[in-house]
């Protein structure tokens, strides 16, 4: 009887969601393909603009696709980089180091906080999570002044820590991790505790492997926020050797735009593509994990 029911369920499931192509899937393609093409337009525009000659960047009516692609924007940008007093490799090294440290630290703090808020019992647990949820409503610009005062009083000006520590306070990271950690069965954790496992063992060997999709999502969000961040270098860093690659490109293109508005637009288009490519590669590499997070995190 069980075998018959199992076969019946398998047959119904294969009819509802067939593994291969089925004519019933055409309606999904009709709806999704135009939507996918529409969402790809910004990416295509960024790539196309970077290879446009100045005549096409300022053409009227504006052209979406490049007609005569050129590398002049990149050669001009790299030529301008060679005149910098601080080597460009220094800015790039700073960005790579800061981004890697911020991603690792953000994952560690978010997962540890999520484990405590989801699986441990202590006073003010719900209050702390409510505060974190309320913090989601504040945009970064709204806390610029309080953040500046905290950084000054902690004597973090002109240091790498001023780039890394603010990334730890990432409410969306704690929220996503907590929602995903709620899906870890309590029975598994209780069984590990009976076997004598410590909180550190449970966190490292049980919880982290089961929330990998959420970790990938937080890694992408932190990477994007840190890699593209030029405000921290502008507000809190006076030492040029501690500034990031994003700040350098922003300053470079704005300086060129001030001297020559026309040439500056080509440099800005090339710089935008250079900053965008790592974000795109990061998402492509981890996109399957991100989709799993959105499906199972419990966000309504």
Backbone as CSV, one residue per row, in Angstrom:
resi,resn,N_x,N_y,N_z,CA_x,CA_y,CA_z,C_x,C_y,C_z
1,UNK,0.829,-1.204,0.000,0.000,0.000,0.000,0.869,1.262,0.000
2,UNK,1.867,1.268,0.862,2.772,2.417,0.918,3.488,2.628,-0.407
3,UNK,3.853,1.496,-1.049,4.546,1.588,-2.322,3.640,2.203,-3.385
4,UNK,2.365,1.837,-3.351,1.407,2.384,-4.322,1.222,3.876,-4.104
5,UNK,1.091,4.282,-2.810,0.931,5.696,-2.499,2.161,6.488,-2.906
6,UNK,3.348,5.894,-2.678,4.578,6.567,-3.031,4.667,6.777,-4.545
7,UNK,4.268,5.748,-5.311,4.288,5.864,-6.767,3.270,6.899,-7.241
8,UNK,2.105,6.928,-6.587,1.078,7.890,-6.960,1.549,9.311,-6.706
9,UNK,2.200,9.518,-5.550,2.717,10.861,-5.214,3.819,11.274,-6.195
10,UNK,4.685,10.298,-6.527,5.764,10.599,-7.465,5.209,10.965,-8.831
11,UNK,4.136,10.270,-9.249,3.540,10.556,-10.557,2.911,11.947,-10.567
12,UNK,2.162,12.291,-9.490,1.527,13.612,-9.412,2.580,14.709,-9.378
13,UNK,3.665,14.478,-8.636,4.724,15.486,-8.540,5.408,15.703,-9.883
14,UNK,5.609,14.599,-10.636,6.247,14.729,-11.948,5.343,15.462,-12.930
15,UNK,4.019,15.332,-12.758,3.089,16.044,-13.631,3.045,17.526,-13.283
16,UNK,3.136,17.849,-11.975,3.076,19.236,-11.541,4.375,19.959,-11.869
17,UNK,5.504,19.287,-11.631,6.805,19.914,-11.829,7.712,18.952,-12.586
18,UNK,7.507,18.793,-13.876,8.307,17.818,-14.650,9.761,18.226,-14.698
19,UNK,10.649,17.205,-14.708,12.088,17.474,-14.722,12.526,18.066,-16.049
20,UNK,11.998,17.559,-17.155,12.338,18.079,-18.475,11.314,19.072,-18.972
21,UNK,11.455,19.429,-20.241,10.500,20.377,-20.822,9.146,19.714,-21.019
22,UNK,8.111,20.475,-20.710,6.747,19.998,-20.878,5.927,21.148,-21.439
23,UNK,4.995,20.878,-22.329,4.186,21.978,-22.906,3.506,22.851,-21.862
24,UNK,3.224,22.278,-20.696,2.575,23.075,-19.646,3.480,24.183,-19.113
25,UNK,4.797,24.090,-19.400,5.729,25.106,-18.910,5.792,26.332,-19.812
26,UNK,5.176,26.276,-20.978,5.264,27.395,-21.922,4.732,28.677,-21.304
27,UNK,3.652,28.580,-20.534,3.058,29.784,-19.941,4.035,30.470,-18.998
28,UNK,4.904,29.703,-18.338,5.901,30.311,-17.453,6.974,31.038,-18.264
29,UNK,7.393,30.436,-19.377,8.389,31.086,-20.230,7.848,32.387,-20.816
30,UNK,6.578,32.374,-21.197,5.970,33.567,-21.785,5.994,34.733,-20.801
31,UNK,5.792,34.442,-19.530,5.768,35.495,-18.522,7.173,35.866,-18.057
32,UNK,8.033,34.872,-17.843,9.334,35.106,-17.215,10.389,35.639,-18.173
33,UNK,10.407,35.179,-19.408,11.455,35.618,-20.341,11.440,37.128,-20.580
34,UNK,10.277,37.755,-20.857,10.293,39.231,-20.981,10.724,39.921,-19.691
35,UNK,10.355,39.358,-18.547,10.758,39.948,-17.276,12.264,39.853,-17.075
36,UNK,12.848,38.717,-17.458,14.297,38.536,-17.347,15.034,39.519,-18.257
37,UNK,14.559,39.648,-19.483,15.192,40.583,-20.417,15.110,42.017,-19.902
38,UNK,13.988,42.362,-19.305,13.829,43.716,-18.759,14.803,43.961,-17.614
39,UNK,15.004,42.959,-16.760,15.912,43.121,-15.621,17.377,43.118,-16.052
40,UNK,17.666,42.564,-17.217,19.036,42.569,-17.725,19.427,43.905,-18.360
41,UNK,18.457,44.745,-18.640,18.737,45.999,-19.334,19.749,46.883,-18.595
42,UNK,19.663,47.069,-17.255,20.679,47.903,-16.589,22.096,47.364,-16.746
43,UNK,22.246,46.028,-16.690,23.579,45.440,-16.844,24.103,45.674,-18.257
44,UNK,23.239,45.474,-19.234,23.641,45.700,-20.621,24.002,47.167,-20.834
45,UNK,23.249,48.069,-20.220,23.510,49.503,-20.388,24.857,49.894,-19.794
46,UNK,25.189,49.346,-18.610,26.474,49.653,-17.980,27.630,49.188,-18.863
47,UNK,27.523,47.960,-19.377,28.582,47.426,-20.233,28.667,48.210,-21.535
48,UNK,27.517,48.514,-22.113,27.497,49.239,-23.378,28.067,50.644,-23.232
49,UNK,27.713,51.334,-22.153,28.181,52.716,-21.966,29.688,52.783,-21.803
50,UNK,30.282,51.762,-21.172,31.724,51.781,-20.944,32.516,51.740,-22.246
51,UNK,31.920,51.184,-23.297,32.632,51.059,-24.574,32.156,52.074,-25.620
52,UNK,31.322,53.020,-25.193,30.847,54.025,-26.138,31.881,55.126,-26.330
53,UNK,32.099,55.562,-27.573,32.921,56.771,-27.768,32.150,57.991,-27.282
54,UNK,32.849,59.093,-27.093,32.213,60.295,-26.553,31.058,60.771,-27.421
55,UNK,31.168,60.576,-28.723,30.090,61.012,-29.617,28.794,60.267,-29.340
56,UNK,28.885,59.002,-28.926,27.680,58.225,-28.628,27.187,58.480,-27.207
57,UNK,28.091,58.787,-26.291,27.664,59.099,-24.929,26.813,60.362,-24.886
58,UNK,27.094,61.299,-25.783,26.358,62.552,-25.804,25.429,62.658,-27.008
59,UNK,25.151,61.526,-27.655,24.272,61.538,-28.820,22.836,61.847,-28.410
60,UNK,22.113,62.520,-29.288,20.687,62.789,-29.054,19.910,62.433,-30.325
61,UNK,18.895,61.597,-30.177,18.427,60.951,-28.947,19.436,59.916,-28.437
62,UNK,19.431,59.676,-27.140,20.423,58.749,-26.559,20.301,57.348,-27.151
63,UNK,21.441,56.687,-27.277,21.481,55.320,-27.789,21.704,54.344,-26.643
64,UNK,20.891,53.298,-26.625,21.027,52.309,-25.547,22.223,51.395,-25.802
65,UNK,22.382,50.918,-27.019,23.470,50.005,-27.356,24.585,50.771,-28.064
66,UNK,25.811,50.324,-27.839,26.960,50.938,-28.491,26.997,50.513,-29.955
67,UNK,27.298,51.467,-30.834,27.368,51.192,-32.267,28.818,50.979,-32.705
68,UNK,29.705,51.852,-32.267,31.129,51.750,-32.599,31.933,51.581,-31.304
69,UNK,32.059,50.364,-30.795,32.742,50.167,-29.510,34.208,50.576,-29.570
70,UNK,34.696,51.109,-28.466,36.072,51.554,-28.380,36.615,51.306,-26.974
71,UNK,37.920,51.186,-26.863,38.585,51.020,-25.562,39.197,52.324,-25.070
72,UNK,38.883,53.428,-25.733,39.506,54.701,-25.388,39.186,55.129,-23.955
73,UNK,37.957,54.853,-23.498,37.596,55.231,-22.126,38.508,54.543,-21.111
74,UNK,38.824,53.277,-21.374,39.679,52.532,-20.456,41.135,52.977,-20.561
75,UNK,41.601,53.214,-21.763,42.995,53.666,-21.920,43.197,55.042,-21.285
76,UNK,42.197,55.916,-21.430,42.290,57.234,-20.781,42.273,57.099,-19.268
77,UNK,41.425,56.187,-18.774,41.343,55.986,-17.325,42.654,55.437,-16.775
78,UNK,43.211,54.423,-17.427,44.468,53.840,-16.965,45.631,54.821,-17.123
79,UNK,45.571,55.640,-18.154,46.602,56.659,-18.310,46.554,57.690,-17.202
80,UNK,45.336,58.055,-16.786,45.187,59.002,-15.682,45.618,58.377,-14.362
81,UNK,45.398,57.063,-14.238,45.828,56.364,-13.028,47.345,56.402,-12.863
82,UNK,48.061,56.342,-13.971,49.523,56.303,-13.907,50.125,57.587,-13.370
83,UNK,49.353,58.665,-13.357,49.848,59.945,-12.843,49.581,60.132,-11.364
84,UNK,48.972,59.140,-10.729,48.628,59.270,-9.311,49.880,59.251,-8.437
85,UNK,49.865,60.056,-7.374,50.996,60.086,-6.449,51.117,58.800,-5.658
86,UNK,49.969,58.207,-5.287,49.945,56.915,-4.588,49.673,55.832,-5.625
87,UNK,50.421,54.744,-5.622,50.190,53.688,-6.616,48.757,53.165,-6.568
88,UNK,48.191,52.904,-7.735,46.830,52.391,-7.801,46.727,51.042,-7.104
89,UNK,47.803,50.265,-7.159,47.797,48.958,-6.496,47.563,49.087,-4.995
90,UNK,47.970,50.215,-4.411,47.749,50.429,-2.979,46.265,50.584,-2.678
91,UNK,45.570,51.365,-3.498,44.119,51.521,-3.310,43.404,50.182,-3.499
92,UNK,43.834,49.432,-4.523,43.206,48.144,-4.792,43.465,47.162,-3.660
93,UNK,44.692,47.161,-3.132,45.017,46.300,-1.991,44.159,46.662,-0.782
94,UNK,43.992,47.948,-0.528,43.161,48.385,0.599,41.729,47.876,0.451
95,UNK,41.175,48.002,-0.746,39.793,47.565,-0.966,39.642,46.060,-0.791
96,UNK,40.587,45.295,-1.337,40.515,43.834,-1.210,40.631,43.415,0.252
97,UNK,41.583,44.001,0.973,41.777,43.654,2.382,40.563,44.041,3.217
98,UNK,40.075,45.252,3.035,38.933,45.738,3.815,37.674,44.928,3.504
99,UNK,37.451,44.628,2.228,36.257,43.876,1.844,36.298,42.457,2.406
100,UNK,37.442,41.795,2.298,37.566,40.431,2.823,37.365,40.398,4.336
101,UNK,37.985,41.341,5.043,37.846,41.383,6.498,36.409,41.714,6.903
102,UNK,35.766,42.625,6.185,34.388,43.009,6.516,33.424,41.856,6.287
103,UNK,33.597,41.133,5.183,32.719,39.999,4.893,32.869,38.921,5.963
104,UNK,34.122,38.578,6.305,34.351,37.540,7.316,33.803,37.967,8.681
105,UNK,34.063,39.212,9.082,33.600,39.685,10.387,32.082,39.790,10.438
106,UNK,31.475,40.246,9.359,30.022,40.369,9.327,29.343,39.006,9.421
107,UNK,29.886,38.020,8.730,29.323,36.664,8.798,29.447,36.109,10.210
108,UNK,30.607,36.300,10.821,30.824,35.788,12.173,29.852,36.409,13.172
109,UNK,29.716,37.728,13.139,28.836,38.410,14.086,27.372,38.062,13.822
110,UNK,26.961,38.066,12.561,25.559,37.809,12.225,25.142,36.387,12.578
111,UNK,25.987,35.410,12.270,25.632,34.017,12.567,25.628,33.748,14.069
112,UNK,26.598,34.311,14.791,26.631,34.113,16.241,25.421,34.755,16.912
113,UNK,25.070,35.965,16.491,23.900,36.639,17.046,22.621,35.890,16.699
114,UNK,22.536,35.388,15.474,21.346,34.649,15.056,21.186,33.359,15.860
115,UNK,22.285,32.671,16.114,22.212,31.437,16.914,21.712,31.728,18.324
116,UNK,22.225,32.806,18.919,21.790,33.161,20.277,20.328,33.583,20.296
117,UNK,19.907,34.393,19.331,18.529,34.882,19.316,17.529,33.796,18.949
118,UNK,17.970,32.797,18.214,17.049,31.762,17.761,16.987,30.556,18.696
119,UNK,18.137,30.139,19.245,18.180,28.857,19.948,18.504,28.960,21.440
120,UNK,18.848,30.127,21.926,19.170,30.270,23.346,18.057,31.020,24.058
121,UNK,17.981,30.813,25.370,16.973,31.489,26.184,17.664,32.437,27.155
122,UNK,17.293,33.701,27.098,17.850,34.695,28.018,16.908,35.898,28.043
123,UNK,17.067,36.725,29.048,16.209,37.893,29.204,16.479,38.910,28.087
124,UNK,15.450,39.655,27.734,15.515,40.702,26.715,15.800,40.157,25.313
125,UNK,15.605,38.865,25.131,15.856,38.264,23.823,14.946,38.874,22.757
126,UNK,13.643,38.937,23.053,12.703,39.493,22.090,12.908,40.992,21.908
127,UNK,13.297,41.669,22.979,13.532,43.112,22.900,14.717,43.419,21.981
128,UNK,15.784,42.652,22.128,16.963,42.868,21.295,16.660,42.621,19.818
129,UNK,15.889,41.588,19.539,15.543,41.314,18.147,14.610,42.390,17.597
130,UNK,13.714,42.906,18.460,12.829,43.992,18.027,13.631,45.249,17.699
131,UNK,14.662,45.539,18.502,15.525,46.693,18.226,16.239,46.514,16.894
132,UNK,16.719,45.306,16.649,17.388,45.027,15.370,16.420,45.200,14.202
133,UNK,15.168,44.777,14.392,14.176,44.922,13.325,13.862,46.392,13.061
134,UNK,13.756,47.177,14.135,13.497,48.612,13.981,14.665,49.285,13.245
135,UNK,15.884,48.810,13.509,17.069,49.400,12.863,17.045,49.221,11.354
136,UNK,16.255,48.265,10.851,16.161,48.069,9.403,15.539,49.272,8.709
137,UNK,14.780,50.078,9.460,14.090,51.218,8.857,15.011,52.409,8.620
138,UNK,16.194,52.432,9.249,17.087,53.579,9.143,18.033,53.405,7.954
139,UNK,17.999,54.360,7.054,18.935,54.354,5.933,20.290,54.852,6.431
140,UNK,21.393,54.469,5.768,22.729,54.862,6.254,22.912,56.362,6.423
141,UNK,22.321,57.172,5.547,22.519,58.613,5.634,21.921,59.186,6.916
142,UNK,20.926,58.484,7.485,20.268,58.988,8.692,21.139,58.839,9.935
143,UNK,22.135,57.962,9.890,22.987,57.728,11.067,24.413,58.202,10.814
144,UNK,24.595,59.065,9.828,25.944,59.539,9.504,26.555,60.323,10.657
145,UNK,25.805,61.248,11.225,26.343,62.073,12.318,26.597,61.245,13.571
146,UNK,25.640,60.424,14.047,25.946,59.575,15.214,27.143,58.656,14.974
147,UNK,27.253,58.112,13.771,28.395,57.236,13.462,29.698,58.019,13.514
148,UNK,29.691,59.240,13.000,30.904,60.064,13.028,31.324,60.360,14.470
149,UNK,30.360,60.672,15.334,30.686,60.968,16.734,31.251,59.742,17.441
150,UNK,30.672,58.572,17.166,31.174,57.338,17.784,32.588,57.043,17.313
151,UNK,32.831,57.200,16.023,34.165,56.924,15.477,35.206,57.867,16.054
152,UNK,34.857,59.133,16.189,35.806,60.104,16.746,36.120,59.769,18.201
153,UNK,35.107,59.427,18.975,35.329,59.146,20.401,36.073,57.834,20.622
154,UNK,35.975,56.925,19.686,36.719,55.664,19.780,38.114,55.777,19.170
155,UNK,38.457,56.951,18.647,39.777,57.209,18.059,40.072,56.246,16.907
156,UNK,39.094,56.097,16.039,39.243,55.193,14.900,39.567,55.922,13.601
157,UNK,39.688,57.226,13.663,40.008,57.985,12.447,41.369,57.542,11.895
158,UNK,41.459,57.526,10.574,42.694,57.153,9.890,43.180,55.757,10.279
159,UNK,42.293,54.791,10.186,42.667,53.396,10.443,41.785,52.489,9.595
160,UNK,42.262,51.274,9.378,41.465,50.314,8.622,40.198,49.917,9.372
161,UNK,40.233,49.991,10.701,39.072,49.588,11.493,37.854,50.454,11.216
162,UNK,38.068,51.687,10.800,36.932,52.553,10.526,36.147,52.056,9.311
163,UNK,36.791,51.286,8.448,36.100,50.665,7.322,35.374,49.388,7.738
164,UNK,35.949,48.652,8.676,35.474,47.304,8.985,34.407,47.286,10.076
165,UNK,34.622,48.013,11.177,33.715,47.927,12.318,32.276,48.330,11.998
166,UNK,32.022,49.400,11.236,30.612,49.719,10.927,29.889,48.611,10.171
167,UNK,30.623,47.784,9.423,29.985,46.693,8.682,29.449,45.606,9.612
168,UNK,29.956,45.576,10.849,29.481,44.570,11.793,28.047,44.853,12.219
169,UNK,27.686,46.137,12.296,26.323,46.517,12.678,25.442,46.468,11.438
170,UNK,25.082,45.269,11.031,24.300,45.061,9.813,22.980,44.397,10.183
171,UNK,21.950,45.194,10.472,20.677,44.618,10.942,20.071,43.603,9.992
172,UNK,20.183,43.849,8.685,19.596,42.910,7.737,20.295,41.561,7.807
173,UNK,21.584,41.551,8.136,22.308,40.295,8.272,21.802,39.481,9.444
174,UNK,21.642,40.128,10.599,21.125,39.429,11.783,19.705,38.941,11.520
175,UNK,18.900,39.774,10.870,17.509,39.397,10.602,17.432,38.161,9.715
176,UNK,18.142,38.167,8.603,18.112,37.025,7.687,18.654,35.760,8.347
177,UNK,19.758,35.901,9.061,20.359,34.745,9.713,19.428,34.163,10.778
178,UNK,18.781,35.037,11.534,17.885,34.560,12.593,16.696,33.817,11.992
179,UNK,16.113,34.379,10.930,14.990,33.723,10.287,15.389,32.368,9.724
180,UNK,16.586,32.267,9.193,17.045,31.003,8.619,17.409,30.008,9.720
181,UNK,18.012,30.503,10.808,18.395,29.623,11.911,17.172,29.050,12.602
182,UNK,16.054,29.761,12.559,14.810,29.227,13.133,14.411,27.911,12.472
183,UNK,14.850,27.716,11.233,14.514,26.490,10.535,15.367,25.294,10.926
184,UNK,16.426,25.512,11.694,17.239,24.393,12.176,16.450,23.651,13.248
185,UNK,16.194,22.354,13.099,15.371,21.623,14.073,15.960,21.675,15.480
186,UNK,15.120,21.979,16.456,15.556,21.993,17.845,15.991,20.602,18.311
187,UNK,15.396,19.569,17.715,15.740,18.207,18.113,17.202,17.888,17.822
188,UNK,17.716,18.419,16.710,19.114,18.177,16.354,20.032,18.808,17.394
189,UNK,19.721,20.029,17.803,20.543,20.720,18.802,20.435,20.036,20.154
190,UNK,19.227,19.614,20.531,19.051,18.921,21.820,19.803,17.595,21.834
191,UNK,19.806,16.888,20.705,20.553,15.630,20.624,22.047,15.880,20.781
192,UNK,22.545,16.958,20.193,23.963,17.286,20.326,24.304,17.659,21.766
193,UNK,23.398,18.368,22.434,23.631,18.727,23.836,23.652,17.494,24.728
194,UNK,22.791,16.530,24.436,22.781,15.278,25.213,24.097,14.528,25.025
195,UNK,24.653,14.619,23.819,25.932,13.961,23.545,27.116,14.718,24.122
196,UNK,26.852,15.859,24.762,27.921,16.609,25.418,28.555,17.700,24.578
197,UNK,27.926,18.059,23.476,28.483,19.113,22.627,28.314,20.477,23.288
198,UNK,29.326,21.304,23.173,29.260,22.665,23.711,28.545,23.586,22.721
199,UNK,28.251,24.809,23.177,27.618,25.775,22.291,28.494,26.068,21.075
200,UNK,29.796,26.123,21.291,30.705,26.386,20.178,30.675,25.250,19.171
201,UNK,30.644,23.994,19.652,30.572,22.849,18.748,29.262,22.848,17.959
202,UNK,28.152,23.142,18.649,26.855,23.170,17.979,26.826,24.266,16.920
203,UNK,27.354,25.429,17.285,27.369,26.554,16.357,28.240,26.247,15.133
204,UNK,29.411,25.685,15.367,30.376,25.492,14.284,30.071,24.259,13.428
205,UNK,29.658,23.158,14.064,29.513,21.896,13.346,28.084,21.598,12.899
206,UNK,27.101,22.238,13.515,25.705,21.931,13.179,25.011,23.121,12.522
207,UNK,25.044,24.260,13.198,24.277,25.413,12.710,24.864,25.982,11.425
208,UNK,26.167,26.271,11.429,26.777,26.899,10.248,26.606,26.072,8.969
209,UNK,26.859,24.751,8.993,26.649,23.979,7.753,25.202,23.997,7.273
210,UNK,24.238,24.176,8.178,22.831,24.133,7.795,22.305,25.487,7.319
211,UNK,23.070,26.546,7.510,22.616,27.876,7.081,23.557,28.468,6.035
212,UNK,24.220,27.614,5.271,25.138,28.100,4.237,24.479,29.035,3.222
213,UNK,23.244,28.749,2.772,22.623,29.690,1.832,22.493,31.103,2.398
214,UNK,22.112,31.220,3.665,21.995,32.539,4.280,23.358,33.206,4.409
215,UNK,24.377,32.422,4.706,25.733,32.969,4.801,26.169,33.537,3.451
216,UNK,25.854,32.835,2.368,26.200,33.329,1.039,25.493,34.639,0.739
217,UNK,24.239,34.759,1.169,23.493,35.990,0.936,24.113,37.159,1.686
218,UNK,24.471,36.953,2.947,25.090,38.020,3.738,26.459,38.373,3.174
219,UNK,27.165,37.378,2.668,28.468,37.652,2.059,28.309,38.591,0.854
220,UNK,27.294,38.356,0.033,27.065,39.217,-1.136,26.679,40.626,-0.708
221,UNK,25.760,40.741,0.260,25.315,42.064,0.704,26.466,42.862,1.311
222,UNK,27.273,42.199,2.130,28.405,42.885,2.749,29.456,43.252,1.717
223,UNK,29.698,42.341,0.782,30.673,42.617,-0.272,30.275,43.848,-1.075
224,UNK,29.018,43.912,-1.486,28.558,45.050,-2.279,28.650,46.349,-1.494
225,UNK,28.220,46.319,-0.221,28.241,47.536,0.578,29.658,48.028,0.829
226,UNK,30.601,47.105,1.004,31.975,47.486,1.325,32.771,47.848,0.081
227,UNK,32.656,47.033,-0.957,33.436,47.261,-2.181,33.060,48.584,-2.844
228,UNK,31.801,48.957,-2.799,31.348,50.183,-3.460,31.375,51.405,-2.545
229,UNK,31.826,51.233,-1.316,31.777,52.322,-0.338,32.931,53.296,-0.538
230,UNK,32.590,54.527,-0.895,33.589,55.594,-1.013,33.420,56.644,0.080
231,UNK,32.277,56.633,0.773,31.993,57.662,1.785,32.909,57.556,2.994
232,UNK,33.237,56.334,3.402,34.083,56.170,4.588,35.452,56.806,4.375
233,UNK,36.037,56.594,3.211,37.340,57.201,2.920,37.241,58.715,2.867
234,UNK,36.113,59.224,2.391,35.949,60.673,2.276,35.720,61.336,3.636
235,UNK,35.026,60.657,4.533,34.630,61.272,5.801,35.609,61.025,6.940
236,UNK,36.226,59.842,6.971,36.982,59.441,8.154,38.469,59.212,7.906
237,UNK,38.918,59.284,6.650,40.308,58.980,6.339,40.988,60.215,5.747
238,UNK,42.082,60.629,6.367,42.892,61.726,5.841,44.177,61.224,5.180
239,UNK,44.634,60.053,5.605,45.836,59.451,5.047,45.509,58.811,3.697
240,UNK,46.117,59.308,2.646,45.787,58.842,1.301,46.083,57.367,1.101
241,UNK,47.055,56.829,1.818,47.430,55.426,1.630,46.443,54.457,2.284
242,UNK,45.455,54.972,3.015,44.462,54.118,3.668,43.103,54.166,2.975
243,UNK,43.019,54.894,1.875,41.744,55.034,1.185,41.524,53.884,0.210
244,UNK,40.280,53.738,-0.209,39.886,52.575,-1.001,39.887,52.863,-2.496
245,UNK,39.781,51.794,-3.259,39.765,51.895,-4.713,38.508,52.608,-5.207
246,UNK,37.367,52.382,-4.527,36.127,53.058,-4.914,36.258,54.568,-4.750
247,UNK,36.858,55.001,-3.643,37.066,56.435,-3.433,38.014,56.995,-4.489
248,UNK,39.054,56.247,-4.809,40.033,56.719,-5.791,39.382,56.925,-7.153
249,UNK,38.585,55.955,-7.599,37.931,56.086,-8.902,36.930,57.237,-8.899
250,UNK,36.216,57.398,-7.781,35.265,58.511,-7.688,35.983,59.851,-7.785
251,UNK,37.085,59.975,-7.059,37.861,61.214,-7.095,38.471,61.442,-8.468
252,UNK,38.957,60.373,-9.072,39.606,60.478,-10.376,38.630,60.973,-11.433
253,UNK,37.450,60.364,-11.466,36.465,60.739,-12.483,35.889,62.122,-12.220
254,UNK,35.682,62.477,-10.943,35.148,63.809,-10.635,36.170,64.892,-10.976
255,UNK,37.458,64.610,-10.742,38.504,65.575,-11.092,38.575,65.778,-12.607
256,UNK,38.493,64.645,-13.330,38.517,64.745,-14.797,37.278,65.461,-15.319
257,UNK,36.127,65.227,-14.666,34.901,65.888,-15.086,34.982,67.389,-14.846
258,UNK,35.675,67.769,-13.751,35.812,69.187,-13.478,36.661,69.882,-14.517
259,UNK,37.694,69.202,-15.005,38.572,69.792,-16.008,37.961,69.714,-17.402
260,UNK,37.310,68.591,-17.678,36.725,68.393,-19.007,35.470,67.535,-18.837
261,UNK,34.314,68.176,-18.869,33.064,67.468,-18.613,32.845,66.349,-19.609
262,UNK,33.179,66.565,-20.851,32.955,65.569,-21.895,33.826,64.344,-21.667
263,UNK,35.121,64.544,-21.478,36.036,63.419,-21.261,35.724,62.703,-19.959
264,UNK,35.265,63.455,-18.948,34.980,62.856,-17.652,33.868,61.833,-17.695
265,UNK,32.908,61.999,-18.618,31.815,61.035,-18.722,32.298,59.690,-19.226
266,UNK,33.236,59.690,-20.146,33.800,58.434,-20.621,34.579,57.718,-19.542
267,UNK,35.359,58.473,-18.758,36.091,57.880,-17.643,35.135,57.328,-16.605
268,UNK,34.059,58.058,-16.326,33.086,57.604,-15.330,32.407,56.316,-15.777
269,UNK,32.103,56.198,-17.063,31.471,54.976,-17.578,32.401,53.775,-17.441
270,UNK,33.690,53.972,-17.756,34.661,52.884,-17.627,34.859,52.509,-16.159
271,UNK,34.939,53.508,-15.280,35.128,53.239,-13.856,33.916,52.514,-13.268
272,UNK,32.728,52.867,-13.720,31.515,52.197,-13.245,31.535,50.716,-13.589
273,UNK,31.961,50.383,-14.795,32.030,48.976,-15.190,33.073,48.229,-14.368
274,UNK,34.217,48.860,-14.118,35.270,48.219,-13.326,34.766,47.913,-11.909
275,UNK,34.010,48.830,-11.324,33.482,48.611,-9.981,32.337,47.603,-9.979
276,UNK,31.635,47.502,-11.103,30.461,46.636,-11.166,30.820,45.162,-11.376
277,UNK,31.870,44.894,-12.123,32.215,43.515,-12.490,32.419,42.610,-11.268
278,UNK,33.182,43.016,-10.232,33.316,42.129,-9.063,31.987,41.809,-8.392
279,UNK,31.067,42.765,-8.335,29.744,42.500,-7.767,28.986,41.470,-8.587
280,UNK,29.068,41.597,-9.904,28.380,40.651,-10.781,28.956,39.250,-10.636
281,UNK,30.283,39.135,-10.610,30.918,37.828,-10.474,30.584,37.193,-9.123
282,UNK,30.549,38.009,-8.081,30.221,37.501,-6.745,28.803,36.938,-6.731
283,UNK,27.880,37.650,-7.346,26.497,37.180,-7.360,26.343,35.921,-8.213
284,UNK,26.994,35.884,-9.372,26.895,34.706,-10.231,27.440,33.469,-9.518
285,UNK,28.534,33.655,-8.786,29.166,32.532,-8.101,28.281,31.986,-6.978
286,UNK,27.515,32.863,-6.301,26.738,32.453,-5.130,25.231,32.528,-5.348
287,UNK,24.779,32.726,-6.590,23.366,32.988,-6.813,22.464,31.809,-6.430
288,UNK,22.954,30.587,-6.589,22.122,29.440,-6.219,21.842,29.415,-4.728
289,UNK,22.845,29.799,-3.930,22.645,29.868,-2.485,21.691,31.004,-2.116
290,UNK,21.760,32.105,-2.831,20.868,33.234,-2.557,19.426,32.851,-2.827
291,UNK,19.175,32.147,-3.919,17.821,31.720,-4.228,17.277,30.790,-3.145
292,UNK,18.128,29.938,-2.615,17.709,29.042,-1.538,17.365,29.825,-0.281
293,UNK,18.117,30.892,0.002,17.831,31.719,1.175,16.482,32.380,1.040
294,UNK,16.189,32.954,-0.114,14.920,33.636,-0.299,13.742,32.671,-0.202
295,UNK,13.982,31.395,-0.528,12.903,30.418,-0.488,12.631,29.898,0.919
296,UNK,13.668,29.890,1.785,13.534,29.217,3.063,13.699,30.117,4.281
297,UNK,13.992,31.408,4.080,14.275,32.260,5.247,13.017,32.647,6.000
298,UNK,11.841,32.454,5.416,10.615,32.768,6.137,10.208,34.218,5.992
299,UNK,10.806,34.975,5.057,10.423,36.375,4.864,9.072,36.419,4.184
300,UNK,8.172,37.214,4.736,6.830,37.340,4.189,6.697,38.676,3.471
